[in-house]
Amino acid sequence: MKAEFTQRLGQLRQQMLDQEQQALLVFSLDHLRYLCNYSGEAAYGIVTLDQFFLITDYRFIEQAETECFECQLICRNRDQQSLGQAIRQVLDMQHISKLLFEAAHINLQMWSGLAQELSGISCTSSAGLVEELRKTKDAWEIAQIRKAAAIADQALHDCMPLLCLGVSERDFALELEYRMQILGSEGLSFPSIVGFGPRSALPHCIPTNKTLAEGDLIVIDFGAVVHGYRSDMTRSFVAGRASAQQRNIYNTVQQAQQAALASLHAGQMATVTSAAASDILQASEFAAYTSTGLGHGVGIQLHEQPFISPVCRDTLQTNYVVTIEPGIYIPGYGGVRIEDDVLIQADGYSLITHAPKIFELEI
């Protein structure tokens, strides 16, 4: 496992060299997880061309000692030393005069205070440097996402008998979340989305006490977490026999997903994959009830780059992990979304989520 972190830091340092920078100041906790395995709070990283310093305090120093790879730990006394002073001490010790910093992960008020302590040092926004590296997943990362997806697959399988008339959205969501954690999930990839009947048209439906009735469309969107890496899957059902309209909606979404999946391979433009699904959705009678976003990267964060849409400029590369999730959402009637996590490969893709795509439930 340590080798993966060494490799990531090596790639980051090469990017810093290419930009003629001496150090990167890391504010994002997700980036600290990616670069040194730290999973706590209240920490900041300084990556130089040959060292990694993690600044935290007494609350998290023991955790950092247990978790972290490839870094020197600094336990700051918050009563005697400001964060800016601690950072400046490291920079002066390392003779740093040119510094990248994560402008997207710090607020203006905090940066204004730090900037005073960093006077005389040339500070430049890192402009998504680590985010770009995180798009490509290494073998260890892929394995964690697969484990998270397998937990979600099994949890849904185990909870399907509970999806019966009279169950509430909230009760089903709680049972699903409990089952994922019993199976080994560290928590929730995100608060589970469960919508019955007309509420299934809400793309991010918050579960309520609405109970399942015969003929209801059902949308369930959920995920598990393993070693900080997330899964994200949606399955849609109907309670009982589907009407012709419901079947038409489901088939349209399924065809759109299959068209998008068939387009996937390393070197493919994200816009082409987006268009493959959009062409089917827009040609259907439900064109007014679709969205332009088709999917997103997934990893340490639920929503990572690239974001697959008509305006995405990314070219998909080997070992990107992305979601493909077309949907149709008709207000007052209901919705259908089908979502899978997939690994981009040189000649296509590999499914990471495997729960069956049945539609009609025996009620």
N, C-alpha and C positions, 0 to 999 in steps of 0.2 A: 504493500500500500504506500509506503514512503516513497517509492520510486516515482509514482504518479505525481506527487507533489513536487518532487525535484524537477521532473520534466516540465510541469506547468510554470514553475518559476524560471526555468531556463528559457522557455518561450517568451515569457513576459520580459525578461531582461534583454533578449534580443530585440524586442520591439522598442524598449527604452533606448538601446544603443542606436537603433535606426533613426530615432527621433533626437539623438544627441542629448539625452537627458540622463541625470545621475541618480535620480530616486523617484519613487512613486509613493505618495501619501494616500493610504487606503482608508476610506470612511465606511464603506459598505460592509455590513456584517456578512452578507452573502458572499462577498468577494473574499473575506477572511476565511470563511468556510472552504471556499474553493482553493485558496492558495496555501493554507496551513492547517486546515481541519478544525479550526476553532469554532465552537457552536454556542458560545456564551454571548454576553452583552457587554456594553461599556468598554469596547476595545478599539484600537486604532493601529494600523500597520504602516511601517515604513520599509519599503523594498528598495535596497540599493543594488548596485551591480554585482555585489558579492555577499550581501547579508540581508537578513529579514529581521526586523525588530517589531515585537508586538507589545504595545503599551496598554496595560489594564490596571486594575486596582485590587485591593485585598479580597474583594468579594469573589473574584473570578481567577485569581492567580493559580490556585490549586487545580482548578478545572483546566486551565491553559497548560499547566505542567503535564497533565495527564493526556491531553488530546493532541497538542500541537507538534507538527513536524517542521523541520527546516527553519526554525526561528529562535531568536534570543528574546527572552521575556523580561519586561520592565514593569515592576510593580510601583505605580505612581501613588504617592501620598497626596490625596486630593486636598487636604487642609494646608499643605505646605508648598505645593507645586501646581501651577496651572497646566492645562493640557498643552497650551502653546509653549510654555517653558520646557516641558518634557520633550516635545517634538524638536524644539530648537537645540536642546542639549545633544540629541542624537545627531542632528544634521551638522552641528559644529564639530562633533567628535569624528564624523565621517568626511568632513571637509566638503559638504554638499553646498553648491551654489546655484544649481539648476534643478527645479523640483516640479514634477507633475503632481496634480492633486485631483481628486474625484469631485469635481464641481457639482455633478448631478446628484451627489449623495450627502450634501451638507447645506444647511440653510444659510441665508445671507447674514443673519445675526451672529451665528457661530463663526462663520468665516471671517467676518469683520474683526472679531476679537483675536482670532489666530493670526490674521494677516499682520497685525501690529507686532506680534512676537517674531514674525518671520521677515521683518524688514531687512532689505539687503539681499534677499534670496529671490531669484527669478522664478516665479510661480506660473505654471501653465496648466490649463484644464487638460485632463487625460483623454477627454472626448471618447469615452466608450472603449478604452483599451482592453480592460479585463472582460467586458461584455463580449467583445469580438472573439477572444480566446475561448470563452465558455460555450460558444455555439457548437463547437466540435467536441463531442464527448469521447473520453478515453474508455478503454475496456472496463475499468473498474466502475466508472460512472454508469455505463450502460447496464452493467450487472445489477447495480442498486435500483435503477429504474425498473428493470425487469422484475426484481423481487417485489417492489412496491406494487407493480401492476398485477402480479400473481396473487398477492394478498387481496387486492380489490376484486379480482375475478372470483376468488374463492368466497369472499364475503358476500358478494351478490348471489352467488349460487346458494349459499347457506340460508340467505334471507328471503329467497323467492317464495317459499311457502307462506310467509307472513303477508305477502302482497295479495290480500283478499278483501272482499267487500267489507266496508266498515272500518278498516285500518286508517289511521290518520297519516297525513304527510309527515308530521313531526315524529310520531311513534316509529314509523318505518325508518326515517332518517337516523333516529337515535339507535335503533337496533343495528342498522348497517354500520354506523360509526363504531359502536361497541364491538361488533364482530371483527372489524378490521384491526382494532387494537388488540383484541384477544389473539388474533392470528399473527401479531408481531409488528403492526404499524406503530411508529413512534408518536403518532398523533394523526391529524387530518391534513391532507394536502390542501384543503380549503373547506369552509363550511358546506356541507352537502346540500345539493339542490334537489328538491323533490317537489314535483307539481302534478296535481291531479285535475282532470277535466279542463275547464277554461284556463285554470292557473298554469297549465303546462305550456301556455303561450308566453309566459314570462321567462325569458332566457336565463335569468338568475333568480329563479323563484326561491324565496325563503320559506321553508316548511312551516305550515300552520296546522290547526286542528281540523282542516278540511278533510273529510273522509272519502274513501274511494267508493264510487258508485258504478254500477254496471254501465258499460259503454264509454267510460272515461278514458281519454288519452292520458298517458303517464310518461313523465320525463324524469329520469334519475341521473344526476351528474355528480361524480364523487371521485375520491382518490386516496391512496395511502402514502406513507412516507417511510423510507428506509435510509438510514445514515444521511438524512437531510435531503434525499432525492425523492421527487414526487411522481405520482402517476395521475392521469386525468382521463376519465372515460365516461361516456354517456350512452345509456340505452333507453329506448322508447318502447312502450307497450300500449295495448288497449285492453281494458278489463272486459273480457268476453269476446264476442264476435264483432269484428270490425265492420263498419259501414263501408259502402263503396267509396265515399269521400275520404274516410280515414285511411283506407287501404291505398288510395291514390296518393295521398300525402306521404305516407310511409315509403311507398315504392319510388316516388320522385326523389326523396332525400337519399334513399339507399343508392339509387342510380347515380346521383350527384357525387356521393362519396366514392363509389367504385370508379367513376371516371377520373376523379382527382387522384386516387391511389394508383390507377393504371398509368398516370403521367409521371409518377415519381421515379427519379433516379439522380445520381450525382451529376451535377452540371446542368440540371433543369432550372430554368428561371421560375421563381416563386409565382410570378404573374401568370405563367402558363398553367401551373397547377390550379391557381385560383380560377382562371378562366374555364378550365375543364369542368369544374363543378358549377360555376356560374352559368355557363351556356345551357346546361340542363335545367337549372332552376328558373332561369329567365324565360326559357321556352315553354314553361309549364303555366297552367292557369293560376299558380300560386306566386307568380313573379313579384307581386307587390308585398309579399309577406316573408321575404328572405332578407338576409344581411350580407354585407360585402366581405366581412372577415371570415376566412375559411379555417384558420388554425394559427398555431403559435409554437415556438419552442417550449420545451419543458425540461426541468432539471432541478437545480437547487431552488429556483423560483418556479411558481406555477406558470407564470407567463414570462417567457424569455424570448430574446431574438432567435430566429427571425419571426416576424408576424406576417403570415401568408394572406395577402390581400391584393387587390388590383393595383395598389401603389407601392408594393414591396419591391425593392430593387435588388434583393438578395438572389444569389444563385445557390441553390441547395447543394450541399457538399456531403461527401461520405462521413457517416457518424454524426450527422445532425439528428436529433430526436425531436419530432414535431407532432402536433395533433392535426387530424383532419376531421372537421366537425361541421358539415353543412346542416342547416336547419330551416324549417318553415314554421312561422309563428303567427297564428291568426287570432287577433284579439277577440275575446268573448267566445271563442270556439275551442281552441287548444293548439298544441304544437308538437313537433317531432324534431328531435336532434339525434344524430348517430355520430359518435366520436370515438376514435381510436388513437392510441399513441403508436407511432411508427418510427423505425430506424432507417434512415436513408442509406442505401448501399450503391455501389458502383453501377449495378445493372438493374436497380429497382428499389425494393424496400422490404423490410421485415416487420411483421406485426409484433407489437409488444403487449397489447391488450388482447385478450382472447375470449371474453365472455360471449356466449352465443347471441346471435341477433334474431331472436324470436320476436314476434309482434303480438299475436293474439294469446292472451292468457286464459287458461281454463278456470272459470270462476264458478 
